[in-house]
């Protein structure tokens, strides 16, 4: 079974009335299940961060962040490397 990324769930049958799913979600994403298997997520607009509020990193900031994690990522890359 897949790990759910939210504690709110609804069945495909409940999605016949999506407004009720939204009302019960409390503004949080809802995992949609069919026969106890995850099929997707229903994400209310309120749960999505306003793009105007999202900080954008420069290429230099991304490079620095990647370099700072090199000691963590390098062993994984080495393990995954084709031999």
Protein Blocks (a to p, Z undefined) as FASTA:
>chain_A
ZZdfbfbdcdfklmmmmmlmmmmnnopacdddeehiafbdcddfklpccfklpccddfkl
mmmmmmmmmmmmmmmmmmmpcZZ
